[in-house]
Amino acid sequence: MSETAPTASATESASSGISERSADVIVVGAGPAGSTTAYHLAKSGLDVLLLEKTAFPREKVCGDGLTPRATKQLVAMGIDISEEAGWLRNRGLRIMAGGLRLELDWPDLAAYPNYGLVRKRDDFDDQLARQAQKAGARLYERCNVGAPIVDDRTGRITGVEAKLGEEKTPVTFHAPLVVAADGNSTRLSLAMGLHRREDRPMGVAVRTYFTSPRHEDDYLESWLELWDRRGAEDRLLPGYGWIFGMGDGTSNVGLGVLNTSSSFKELDWREILKAWCASMPEEWGYTPDNMTGPIRGAALPMAFNRQPHYTRGLLLVGDAGGMVNPFNGEGIAYAMESGQIAADVIVQAQSRATPAQREMALRRYPQVLKDVYGGYYTLGRAFVKLIGNPKVMKLATERGLTHPMLMRFTLKLLANLTDPTGGDAMDRIINALTKVAPRA
Ligand SMILES: Cc1cc2nc3c(=O)[nH]c(=O)nc-3n(C[C@H](O)[C@H](O)[C@H](O)COP(=O)(O)OP(=O)(O)OC[C@H]3O[C@@H](n4cnc5c(N)ncnc54)[C@H](O)[C@@H]3O)c2cc1C
């Protein structure tokens, strides 16, 4: 399907004389960030165009692991996350390091559920896009967005150019506000002059699938030992490997590493993944014969590596705004949360009477993001620098696991799972730290 059938709202707009190719808001990219933004905007009654380069269902390179933060966002979108609907639940994180194995349950909190989920992204992203469509967003698939349309006089974005369908028909879409949800490469932000901040951490992650008896698991499993064995001395890399049972006869096996290690640019991550898999117990079946697809990888843009998040009619959400958590490489929850925040800011701005008042409301968006994540990401940047030192990483993996209390604290910190008010002593320490850290 190159262009989805117009929804009720599209037909209404057409009959009321508004071109089907203009709207209140254009959202570019229907990954988790874009579909969540479009869903919340449409639910609030705005006319939204959701433009997606690919056609669903489509593959997306990912670990497919969802923490309680992401689970909460799915609930907020009214997605049926029951086991009957095919969702595999997990109760926490299993950490493997230094020959030790520790199972830590997700914390019991008022603010978040105490379980996570696993779902392959081809189906996950499809469901989110359909949910946005059901809420009234007009989804165009196979719609490859190119250059922004910019008003020469004001410098504001007023729409986008795109190639639509298999025929790649040139089309233009118009709206006073555009949301860049086009992922890490975010051509749209680049075309609007928003470049990547080099002073922010970046990760890289690779993954593949194997048919395996380890396809069902109550825990997301992470291995804190990834080795660079090229030199005279083995070096522990800042990152982790994961094994997530998919519940469908396969495991998602991958690794993510930070650019704070000196070997970051020199290493071949596919080879490291292969070597790691070869060191696994034979009965798990992580052999080339059991691979169900190639090893694929992508970058993880972290800690607000693209700013400002609002300029001249353009808002950045998800990977486009560099919102991956530097502590654990999680990106889906932050993509969805930033989508919800952006939608809320836009809806409030739209209700203002004058352009100046609307602009004032929109300029709040970067500050709201900083208030929510700024302090936490600053701590994350310090953490990333620390574990970039192989000695610190070694000490943490060797000693940390023997202190269950410390590990419970670490889980809350790394997964960003605390109650914002009240909570236990650990929550209060983490919340206090994120409050005092600069919100940059
Ligand atoms: C190997 C790997 C494993 C990962 N594992 C996890 C994990 O287990 N859990 C987790 O939470 N996060 C994980 N992440 C991070 C997560 O995948 C991202 O943070 C998340 O996908 C960001 O969502 P997004 O909507 O911002 O961007 P994306 O998911 O990248 O979506 C962007 C969308 O925009 C579309 N698009 C791009 N350009 C255009 C264009 N020009 N016109 C129209 N559409 C366009 C794309 O087709 C895509 O659909 C992992 C990442 C990698 C690389």
The ligand as a MOL file (V3000), in Angstrom:
LIG
                    3D

  0  0  0     0  0            999 V3000
M  V30 BEGIN CTAB
M  V30 COUNTS 53 58 0 0 0
M  V30 BEGIN ATOM
M  V30 1 C 21.1200 -2.8770 17.5630 0
M  V30 2 C 20.2310 -1.9730 18.3520 0
M  V30 3 C 19.5370 -2.5010 19.4320 0
M  V30 4 C 18.6740 -1.6840 20.1820 0
M  V30 5 N 17.9660 -2.2630 21.2030 0
M  V30 6 C 17.0740 -1.5340 21.8920 0
M  V30 7 C 16.2670 -2.1610 22.8850 0
M  V30 8 O 16.3300 -3.3710 23.1050 0
M  V30 9 N 15.3780 -1.3750 23.5600 0
M  V30 10 C 15.2650 -0.0280 23.3270 0
M  V30 11 O 14.4670 0.6310 24.0010 0
M  V30 12 N 16.0070 0.5770 22.3710 0
M  V30 13 C 16.8940 -0.1420 21.6380 0
M  V30 14 N 17.6160 0.4650 20.6310 0
M  V30 15 C 17.3830 1.8990 20.3300 0
M  V30 16 C 16.0730 2.0750 19.5580 0
M  V30 17 O 16.0560 1.2180 18.4580 0
M  V30 18 C 15.9130 3.5330 19.0870 0
M  V30 19 O 16.2330 4.4170 20.1190 0
M  V30 20 C 14.4550 3.7880 18.6320 0
M  V30 21 O 14.1510 3.0240 17.4900 0
M  V30 22 C 14.2380 5.2770 18.3360 0
M  V30 23 O 12.9450 5.4850 17.8160 0
M  V30 24 P 12.6480 6.6910 16.8040 0
M  V30 25 O 11.2010 6.6070 16.5050 0
M  V30 26 O 13.2130 7.9420 17.3420 0
M  V30 27 O 13.5140 6.3590 15.5140 0
M  V30 28 P 13.4110 5.1130 14.5120 0
M  V30 29 O 12.9420 3.9060 15.2260 0
M  V30 30 O 14.7270 5.0660 13.8270 0
M  V30 31 O 12.2800 5.5340 13.4870 0
M  V30 32 C 12.5040 6.5080 12.5010 0
M  V30 33 C 11.4840 6.3030 11.3920 0
M  V30 34 O 11.6090 7.3680 10.4740 0
M  V30 35 C 11.5570 6.8350 9.1640 0
M  V30 36 N 12.2800 7.7620 8.2920 0
M  V30 37 C 13.6100 8.0120 8.2690 0
M  V30 38 N 13.9030 8.9200 7.3170 0
M  V30 39 C 12.7230 9.2490 6.7330 0
M  V30 40 C 12.3690 10.1120 5.6680 0
M  V30 41 N 13.3120 10.8290 5.0120 0
M  V30 42 N 11.0740 10.2090 5.3110 0
M  V30 43 C 10.1200 9.5010 5.9670 0
M  V30 44 N 10.4000 8.6530 6.9710 0
M  V30 45 C 11.6920 8.5250 7.3550 0
M  V30 46 C 12.2320 5.4780 9.2830 0
M  V30 47 O 11.8860 4.6160 8.2170 0
M  V30 48 C 11.6860 5.0080 10.6260 0
M  V30 49 O 10.4740 4.3300 10.5110 0
M  V30 50 C 18.5100 -0.3080 19.8690 0
M  V30 51 C 19.2080 0.2110 18.7740 0
M  V30 52 C 20.0510 -0.5970 18.0210 0
M  V30 53 C 20.7810 -0.0180 16.8490 0
M  V30 END ATOM
M  V30 BEGIN BOND
M  V30 1 1 1 2
M  V30 2 1 2 3
M  V30 3 2 2 52
M  V30 4 2 3 4
M  V30 5 1 4 5
M  V30 6 1 4 50
M  V30 7 2 5 6
M  V30 8 1 6 7
M  V30 9 1 6 13
M  V30 10 2 7 8
M  V30 11 1 7 9
M  V30 12 1 9 10
M  V30 13 2 10 11
M  V30 14 1 10 12
M  V30 15 2 12 13
M  V30 16 1 13 14
M  V30 17 1 14 15
M  V30 18 1 14 50
M  V30 19 1 15 16
M  V30 20 1 16 17
M  V30 21 1 16 18
M  V30 22 1 18 19
M  V30 23 1 18 20
M  V30 24 1 20 21
M  V30 25 1 20 22
M  V30 26 1 22 23
M  V30 27 1 23 24
M  V30 28 2 24 25
M  V30 29 1 24 26
M  V30 30 1 24 27
M  V30 31 1 27 28
M  V30 32 2 28 29
M  V30 33 1 28 30
M  V30 34 1 28 31
M  V30 35 1 31 32
M  V30 36 1 32 33
M  V30 37 1 33 34
M  V30 38 1 33 48
M  V30 39 1 34 35
M  V30 40 1 35 36
M  V30 41 1 35 46
M  V30 42 1 36 37
M  V30 43 1 36 45
M  V30 44 2 37 38
M  V30 45 1 38 39
M  V30 46 1 39 40
M  V30 47 2 39 45
M  V30 48 1 40 41
M  V30 49 2 40 42
M  V30 50 1 42 43
M  V30 51 2 43 44
M  V30 52 1 44 45
M  V30 53 1 46 47
M  V30 54 1 46 48
M  V30 55 1 48 49
M  V30 56 2 50 51
M  V30 57 1 51 52
M  V30 58 1 52 53
M  V30 END BOND
M  V30 END CTAB
M  END
